[in-house]
Amino acid sequence: MIQVYTGNGKGKTTAAIGLALRASGAGLNVYIAQFAKGRVCSEHKALQKIKNIKVEQFGRDYFILHKPRPCDIDSARQAMEKIRKVIARGNFRVIILDEINVALKLGLVCLKDVLELIKHAPVTIEMVLTGRCAPRKIIECADLVSRIDEVKHYYKRGVKARKGIEF
């Protein structure tokens, strides 16, 4: 099954991590590839303690807010290569491609490559794609799509990101 968590609201990665925890509790192995992320956050510290969840980041210390650099494209390419290998080995039942939709929007990865990855993934794998701006073709091939929209956000009142809540 293919799940997509998209939209401009807060909580797409959090929802995917919640699914990872549930799957882990059921004894399933989970692989999380984070595109365009390289900063270690509180969730990483917690997930490191769970033996059947593996998280790998493919990006710089901060999220890309401007035009990507060649190193960002290289990191995304490495992520795609790693994900193909992870799928081929068949050791993980849940594979989360965190911020893949943003990587697509920024041109870090090719839509055709992501669609091929989805098309050729074994039916035994639950694949989750997160990030705002999910392309129409990704939405069309998904089995479940959740759109998380912002209604109100405290950032707009000047509240800074808080440890344990946003990172």
N, C-alpha and C positions, 0 to 999 in steps of 0.2 A: 504494500500500500504506500501511496505517496501522500504526504501531508504538507500543506503550505501554511505558514503563519506570516501574514503580511499586514500592511497598513501603517499609518503614521503614529499610532499610539505606542505607549510604553508597555513592554511585556512579552514581546515575541520570543526573545532568547529565554526569558524566564519560563515561558510556557514549554518550550522545548526541553529545558533542563528539568522541569517537573515531569515530563514524559520519560526522560532518561532515568530519573529516580524511581518512577513506577516500574519501568522495565527492569531496572537493576534489582529491585525488590522481588521481582518475579523470577530472578535468576538469569535474565537475558544479558548478553554482553552488548555494551553501547560504545559507539565511537562518535566523538564530536569533533568535527573540523571547523575551526573558526576562521573565516575569511576576513582579511583586512583588520585583524585584531592581534595585538601582541602584548597587551598589558595584562598582568596577572591581577585578577580581582578576587573578591571574597568567595565567590562560587567555586573558583578553581581550588582554593584551599580546602573547601569541603569535599569537592569531587575527587581530589587526590586520595582521600581516605577510603574511597569506595573502589574495591579491587576490580569490579567488572565494568567500570566506566573509564574510558581513555579519552582525554582531551588533548588536542594539538592545535596550536595557533599558527596561523600563516599570515603574518603582518607585522607592522611596526608597533611601537609602544602605545600609539594613540590611533584612534579611528580616522580614516582619511576624510578630510573635510574639503580638500581642494583637489586640483588635478593630480591624478596618481603619477608616481615616479616609476621608472623601470623596475626598481626593487619591489614595488607593489605588484606589478604584473608577474615578476618572477616568483614571488611568494604564492600568488594565486595559481600559477602553473604547477608549482610544487604540490600545492594542496590537491589539485585535480589528479595528478599522478598518484599521490598517496591514496586518495579515495578509490581510484581504480584498483589499486593493489589490495586495499582493505576488502573491497567487494569480492575480488577474485579469490582471496583466501577463505572467505566464508566464515570467519570467526565471530562476526558481529551481526546480531539480529536487528539492531536499531542503529541507523547511521543518520546523524544530524549534520546538515550543511548550514551552519550558522552564518548569517549575513551573505549567503550566496546570491540573493536577489540584489543586494547592494553591489556586490562584485560584478554582477551582470550589468547593472546600470552604469557603473564606472568604466566598463569595458575591460575589466581585469580578466574575465573569462568569456568564452564564446557561448551564446545561447545554444547553438548546435551541439556543442560538446556536453553541455548539461542535459539537454534532451536525450542524447545518446546514452549518457550515464543512467538516466531514469529508465529509458527503454530497455536496456540490457541488464538492469538489476534483477536478481532472482526474486521471485514472488515471496520468498521467505523473509526478505528484508523489509523492514518498515523504514522508509526514508522521509526525513523531515527537512524542509527547506525554509529558512527564515529570512527575514529582511523586508524592509519596505520596498515598494515599487516592483512587486512580482510581475514578470511579463505575462501577457495574456496566454501565450503558449504553455507556460509553466502551469498556470491556473487550469487550463483546459485538460492537461494530462494528469492532474492531481485527482486523488480520490476524496480528499477532504481539504477544504480551504477555510481558514479562519482569518477574518479581517479585524485587526485590532486598531480601532480608530481613537484618536485623541478627542475627548470632549472638553477636558479641562486639565491643565498641568501647572503645578506649582513652580516650575522653572520660570514661567512668565511673570511670577511675583518676585523673582530674584532669588529663589531658594536654590542653593548650590547642590550638586550631586553629593549624596551622603553615603559614607562607608556602610556596607551591610544592606543598603537599600538600592542604590543605583550601581554600586561597584563593590 
